[in-house]
Amino acid sequence: MAKPATDKRTSPRRMPTQARSRARVADILKAAGVLLGEVGYDGLSTNLIAERADVPVGSIYQFFEGKDDIVAALVEQFQERILKLWASSSTRPAPCATIGRS
């Protein structure tokens, strides 16, 4: 039976502590992001990501359970970037609740 979507982890299986491991995770995520744009979610695979990132596929499984976890990590990265951009913006958009009110 499949796990509900709420049970999905959004952090790596094993947290990279060394600079080399952090660089490997960054390479995996970068390759996955590019491939997601090129082949889409259905065409994405851990083997394809490993090939593009130039890492053994076993390295992916040290840090992620599979492509779903990788995509979840990409979404989390994107959200963090958006929040940082928004926080550093000098002109913030109006909250949604006030849009359209006079």
Backbone torsions as a table, in degrees:
resi	resn	phi	psi	omega
1	MET	NA	135.8	-178.4
2	ALA	-73.9	146.2	176.3
3	LYS	-73.6	146.0	173.9
4	PRO	-63.1	153.5	-178.5
5	ALA	-57.9	-28.1	-178.4
6	THR	-70.8	-16.3	179.2
7	ASP	-85.3	-5.4	-177.8
8	LYS	-65.1	136.6	174.7
9	ARG	-83.6	145.4	175.6
10	THR	-115.2	4.6	175.8
11	SER	-115.1	156.9	-179.1
12	PRO	-57.4	153.2	177.5
13	ARG	-58.9	-45.8	176.7
14	ARG	-125.3	127.1	-179.3
15	MET	-73.7	126.7	177.7
16	PRO	-71.8	126.8	-178.3
17	THR	-106.4	-34.6	-179.8
18	GLN	-85.2	154.6	179.5
19	ALA	-57.6	-39.6	-179.8
20	ARG	-62.8	-41.7	179.0
21	SER	-68.0	-41.2	178.1
22	ARG	-63.2	-38.8	177.8
23	ALA	-65.8	-38.0	179.5
24	ARG	-65.4	-44.0	177.8
25	VAL	-62.4	-42.0	178.1
26	ALA	-61.9	-41.1	178.0
27	ASP	-63.9	-40.8	178.8
28	ILE	-62.6	-46.7	-178.4
29	LEU	-67.4	-39.3	178.5
30	LYS	-63.6	-46.7	179.1
31	ALA	-61.6	-42.2	180.0
32	ALA	-63.6	-40.7	179.4
33	GLY	-63.5	-43.3	178.5
34	VAL	-65.3	-46.1	-179.4
35	LEU	-64.3	-36.0	178.6
36	LEU	-58.8	-39.7	176.9
37	GLY	-71.0	-31.3	-177.8
38	GLU	-82.7	-46.4	-172.9
39	VAL	-112.8	-7.6	-179.2
40	GLY	77.6	171.9	-177.3
41	TYR	-62.0	-45.4	-176.8
42	ASP	-65.3	-31.5	179.9
43	GLY	-84.0	-10.9	-177.5
44	LEU	-76.3	137.0	175.0
45	SER	-144.7	158.9	178.9
46	THR	-64.7	-34.5	177.7
47	ASN	-63.7	-42.4	179.3
48	LEU	-66.1	-41.4	178.1
49	ILE	-62.6	-46.0	-179.8
50	ALA	-60.1	-43.1	179.5
51	GLU	-61.8	-47.0	-178.0
52	ARG	-67.7	-37.1	-179.4
53	ALA	-81.0	-8.7	-178.6
54	ASP	58.9	47.4	176.4
55	VAL	-131.1	154.5	173.7
56	PRO	-64.5	144.0	-178.4
57	VAL	-60.2	-29.0	177.2
58	GLY	-61.4	-29.1	177.7
59	SER	-64.7	-35.4	178.2
60	ILE	-62.3	-43.6	-176.8
61	TYR	-74.8	-11.5	171.6
62	GLN	-69.8	-31.2	-172.9
63	PHE	-110.4	-25.8	-175.8
64	PHE	-135.6	148.7	176.9
65	GLU	-73.8	-30.0	-178.3
66	GLY	175.5	-167.1	-174.7
67	LYS	-65.6	-30.4	177.9
68	ASP	-61.5	-42.5	178.5
69	ASP	-66.7	-36.2	178.9
70	ILE	-66.0	-45.6	179.1
71	VAL	-64.5	-39.5	177.2
72	ALA	-61.6	-39.7	178.0
73	ALA	-66.1	-36.7	176.6
74	LEU	-64.4	-42.7	178.4
75	VAL	-62.4	-42.9	179.2
76	GLU	-62.5	-42.4	177.1
77	GLN	-60.5	-44.1	-179.5
78	PHE	-62.0	-44.5	178.8
79	GLN	-61.3	-42.6	179.4
80	GLU	-62.5	-41.7	178.4
81	ARG	-63.2	-43.7	179.5
82	ILE	-61.8	-45.1	-180.0
83	LEU	-63.7	-39.6	177.6
84	LYS	-64.9	-43.1	177.7
85	LEU	-62.0	-43.7	-179.2
86	TRP	-65.3	-41.7	-178.9
87	ALA	-66.6	-31.7	-178.2
88	SER	-89.8	-6.1	-178.8
89	SER	-73.3	134.6	177.9
90	SER	-81.7	-21.1	177.1
91	THR	-119.7	99.4	-178.5
92	ARG	-89.8	144.0	176.3
93	PRO	-67.3	156.1	178.3
94	ALA	-67.7	146.4	175.3
95	PRO	-58.1	149.6	-177.6
96	CYS	-55.5	-33.6	-176.5
97	ALA	-66.1	-23.3	-177.0
98	THR	-100.2	-6.6	-179.5
99	ILE	-68.8	131.6	177.1
100	GLY	88.3	-4.9	177.4
101	ARG	-88.0	147.6	178.5
102	SER	-99.7	NA	NA
